[in-house]
Amino acid sequence: MIDLTLLGCGGGMPMPNRHLSSLFINIKGRKILIDVGEGTQVAIRKNKLGFKDIDIILITHAHGDHIVGLPGLLSTIGNSGRENTLIIIGPVGIIDVIKGLSVLFKYLPYELKIIENPRKLEFIFNRDLIELSSNDKCDFILDTEELDHSAPCLGYSLYFKRRRKFNLEKAIEMNVPKELWSKLQKEEMVEFNGVVYDSSMVLGDERRGIKLSYITDTRPIDKIIELIKSSDLFICEGTYGSDDDINKAIKNKHMIFREAATLADLGKVNELLLTHFSPAMNEPKDFIENAKSIFENTIIGEDGMIKALKFIN
C-alpha cells in the first residue's frame, strides 16, 4: 500500500487557507516528496509526517512556489540526524539552482545527489533507504517528461512494482530445498550444496503494481498522455476552474479544469485529483462539473487530503 498526503493544493503564493502544492509519498516507511514551496515544512509538521526519512525530493521546476522551501527543509532534515544520501531530481538547470540556494545550507551532515533532467530511473528499497538500482532488480520506476511551461519543467510518473507471490507447487516441482524458500523470495540467486537456485524457481507470475502521475505546471501537450497512461491516480494542475479563463491559462502556460480532465480521459487513468489552484479561485469545487463532464472520476484536492493506493489482487 502507498500512503499519500496532499500537503497543499495552492499555486502562486501560499494563502491563509491553502498551502502551496506539494505531495508526500510514504511507501514501506520510506518517503518521497514532490515540490517544496514556501511553507512546506509547516504542512509536513501539521500532518505529523516527519523529516528524517525523506529519501527523494522531486522538483517539477524552479519557480518559487515549488522550490523556495527547499533550503529550510534540507537544514531541518540535517537537524533530524540524517546521515544517508538524499536524492534530488529536477529539470534542466536544477544543479545550478541548488548550488545557488546552497549558501543557505552550507553544512549538511549528509550528501546530496542531484540528478538533472533524467528520462528514466530505477530505484530499489535497500536496507533503510531508497537507492538507485545497480542491477535488473528494482522496486519502483520513475519516468519523466519535459512539459510546456515558462521555465524548464518536468512531469513525473512513478510505477511501484509488486513482488511476485511465492508459488508452493512450483518450488516443490523444481526441487528447491525448503530452507531456501524464504531466501529466494528476497534474493535473486542462492547457492546451496554446490547448486545455484534462482528466485524464478519459487515465484509466480508478475503482478501489476501501482502507477502514480504528477503534472504541474504546463499547458496540455500530447506527450503527457503517454506518461500518465493507465495511472491509478493522476494528480494534475487545475490552476483555473472556469472555461472563461482559457486565455489566462494559455498566456501563463497553465490549464483549466476541462483540459486536465481531457488528459485524464485520453490517458485512461483511474482517478484524477486536481490541485495547484490560483489564489483568485476561492472555491475550486464550484467548477468541478467542468472536469466531471469530461472525466467523471475527478476529485478536488484539499490541504491535508490523505489517500491510500492499494495493490489489487
Buried (B, 14 or more C-beta within 10 A) or exposed (E): EBBBBBBBBBBBBBBEEBBBBBBBBBBEEBBBBBBBBBBBBBBBEBBEBBBBBBBBBBBBBBBEBBBBBBBBBBBBBBEEEBEBBBBBBBBBBBBEBBEEBBEEBEEBEBEBEBBBBEEEBBBBBEEEBBBBBEEEEBBBBBBBBBBBBEBBBBBBBBBBBBEBEBBEEBBEEEEBBEEBBEBBBEEEEBEEEEEEBBBBBBBEEEEEBBBBBBBBBBBBBEEBBEBBBBBBBBBBBBBBBBEEBBEBBEEBBBBBBBBBBBBBBBBEBEBBBBBBBBEEBEEBEEBBEBBBEBBEBBBBBBBBBEBEBEBEE
